[in-house]
Amino acid sequence: MLRRLGISAVAFAEGDSISSLAYQPTAAQRFTATAQEHIADAVYAMNCDAPTTAFLLAVIAGDDTTIETAREDAFRATGIAHVLALSGLHVGVIVWLAMLLLTPVFSLRGGRTVGYILLAVTILLYALATGLSASVARAAVMVAVFIFTKLKNRAPSPYNALFFTVFIWLCINPLWIFSAGLQLSAAAVFVIIWLSPIVCPVTMPARLRSILSLVAIPIIALTGTSLLTAYYFHRLPLWFLPVNIVAGLTVPLMVALGAIGCLLTAAG
């Protein structure tokens, strides 16, 4: 089971010594290590202050080891520690940036298929670069389902797309069914699909609907997952909802600006 989960090191302990035998990182692990080094170099090259640098490393590269314990405790106490762990929120921002950069490709004749293929490759590379954690893998699968439906020129039921995505997740790892992350992800998407058309109806003016959705969707997601959050984490602070609304509006902006800053820095 350990080897199936990616453990590739064999070790033994004898007396006061520990030695490892036959460890050989896979190609994906080598790619992840190299990519993380380049991302970290780009983040440090932006010359932000220490807390900002630590935050950007967490929300872009998935490396939260440089965040101070007191600051991490503050995130946890206010109920927004989830923004420090890469998830669908962060992958969604990367998808938006990738589609923005691929706009010239989509505008070409016959470029739609090429654009979506490049988008899929971009998300796969980002997932590998950040270590392919369970939450990022689940978000990448959801993006892949979205891209597949677009390539097939179909507009399936959002519920069908969600449950098909969950089915693929469980094919990848059946044990994820016991994961708090999978349950929270599925519950959040389900309530968004269910309630957002009611709160933000299509009959509403498009601009007003876009603005309202920025506030409404975080509230819907947090309300729909509050019982699971209380069950798994044994806390639901009174300021949990308002703080998460603020985080839902600001964190995507910071992730986007940080990613753009990394790209500009890497380009010199």
N, C-alpha and C positions, 0 to 999 in steps of 0.2 A: 504493500500500500504506500509506503514512504517513497519508493522509487517511482510509482505511478504519479505521485504528487510532485515529482521533480527533484527529490533528494538524490543526489548522485555522488555523495561522499561516503566513504567507509572509514570508520575510525575505531580505535581501541584505546582503552586507558589501562595502564599498568603501573602501580606504585605512584610515583610522583611525575610521571611523564604521560603525555598525550601525543600520539602520532596519527597522521592521516595517510590513507593508502588509496592510490588509484583514483584521485580526483581529477577529472577533466571537464572543464566547463563546456557546455554545449554552444553551438553557433549563436543561438538566441541569447544565451547568457552573456556571451562576449559582445554581441551587438548592444545589449542593454547597458553593460558597463561602459562601453565607449560612448554611447549616446548620452548617458548621464554625465560623464565627464565634460562633454561639449556643452550640454545645457548649463551645467554648473559654471563653467568658464564664462558663458555668455551672461549669466545672471550676475556673477561677481564683477564682470567688466562694466556693468551699468552703474557701478559705484553708488548704489543705494545705501542707506544706513543699515545697521545689522538686523533690526527686527524686520524691515521690509525685505531684505535679502533672504532671510530665513523663511518668511512667508511665501515669497515667490518660488523658492526651491520646493516648498511643500505643495503648492497648488499647480505648479507647472511640471516639475520633474518627479513629484511623489516622494521627495526626500524631506521628512520632517524631523530629522535627527539634530538639526541646528537650532530648532526652536527652543527657547528657554522653558524650563519646567514650569515656572510661575506663570508665564504667558499661556502655555498650553493648558494649565489648570484653569485659567480665566476663561479660555474658550470652552472648556468642558463645563464649568460652572454655569455659564450662560446658555448652554445648550446648542452651541454652534461649532463644537469640535469636529463635526462631520465635514465642514468646509476645508479642513486641513488634509483630509483623505481624498485622493482622486476618485471621482465617481462620474455618474452621468452628467452632472452639472458641468464639470471641467471638460469632459469629452465633447459636450454640446457646444461649448465655446470654441473649441478647436475645430469642430465641424463648420461652425459659422465662419471662422476665419479662413478655413480652407476653401469654402465655397466662394467667399469674397475674392480670394486670390485667383480662383479658377473661373471667375466671371468671363474673362476674354475667351477661354476655351469653350464655355457653354454657348457663347454668342456666335461661334463659328457654325457653318453649315455642317451638320453631322457631328458636331462637337459635343452634343449632349451625352452620348454613350461614353466617349472618351473622358469627359468631365467626371462622370459618376465613377468610372473605373479608377481615375486618378484620386478621387475622393476616398474610395475604399482603400487604396494603397496607402494614402496618407494616414488614415485612421489606424490601419494595421501597423504601420511603422511607429506611430505615436504610442500605441498600446505596447509594442515590444520595447520601445525606448524607455517607458516608465515601469518596466518590469512585469507587464501583463498580470497585474493583480486581478482578483476576482471581480471587483466592482468595475474596473476598466474593461475587462473582457466581456462582462455582461453588457456594458454600454456599447462596445464595439459590435457585438452581435446585433443589438437593436438597430444600430446604424446600417449594418449589412442588410437586415431585413427591409429597412426603408429604401436603400439603394436598389435592392432586387425588385421591389414593387414599382419603383420609378422606371427601371429599365424595361419592365414588362408593360408599362403604360396602364397600370391597374391602380385603382383606388379602393383597396380592401377595407373591410370593417376595422377600425382601430382596435377593437377587442380581439379580433382574429389575429392581428399583427402582434398584439401583446402576448397572447397565449402561445402563439407559434414561437415567439422569442423565448418565453419561459421554457417551452419544450426543448429548444436547442440548448439553453443553459443547462437543463437537467441531463441532456445527452452528453454534454461535455463533462459534467461532474454531478452525478445523482445526489451526492452528499450536500450539494448547495441548497437542497430543499430545507435543510435545517439551519441554513445561514441567515442571520439577522439581516445581512446586507441584501440578499435576494428577496426576502420577504418585504423589507422596507421599499426596495426599488419597485417591485411589482405592485405593492399597495399604492405607492405614490402615483405611478403612471395610471393605475386603474381609476383612482378618484379624480385625477386630472381629466382623463377621457370622459368620465361620467358627469362631472360637475361643471367643467369649464364652458361647455356649450350653453348651460343654463345661466351661469354668471356673466359670460361674455357672448351673447347670442350673435349669430352671423348677420342678423338684421341691424345690428348697431353699426354706426359709421366706422369705417376701417381704422382710421387714426385713433378715434376714441377707444375702440376695441383693443388696439395694440397697447395703448397706455394703461388701460384697466387691467389687461392680462398680466402686465409686469408686476402688479400688486396682488392680483387675485390668485394667480397660479401658485406662488409660494404659500399663501394662506391655505389654499385648498390642499396642497401636498402635505403641509405640516399638520393640518387638522385631521386629514385622513390617516396619517401614520402616528398620531399622538398616542394611541393605545399601545401600539407595538413598541414605540419609543419608551413609554413608561414601564412596559413589561420587561424589556431587555436591559434598560439602563437604570431602572429603579429611581428615576427622577424626571420631573417635568417642571422646571422653574417657572414662576409666574411670568417672568419676562421672556420666556422661551419664544412665544409667537411674535411679539414686536421686534425682538432682536433678530430673529430669523427673516423677518420681512426686510429689514435693513440689509442683512447679509445677502439675501436673495437678489437685491437690487444692486449691491456694490461689488460683491465678490466676482460675478461674471465680468464686470467692467475691469477689475484689477487683473483678473486672469488674462483677459484679452490684451490689455495694455502691456502686461508683463511678457506675453508671448510675442507681441509685436516688437517690444524692446529687444528680446532675445534674437529675433530674426534680423533686426537692423544692426545689432552689435556683431552678430556672426558675419554679416555682410560687410562689416567695416564702417 
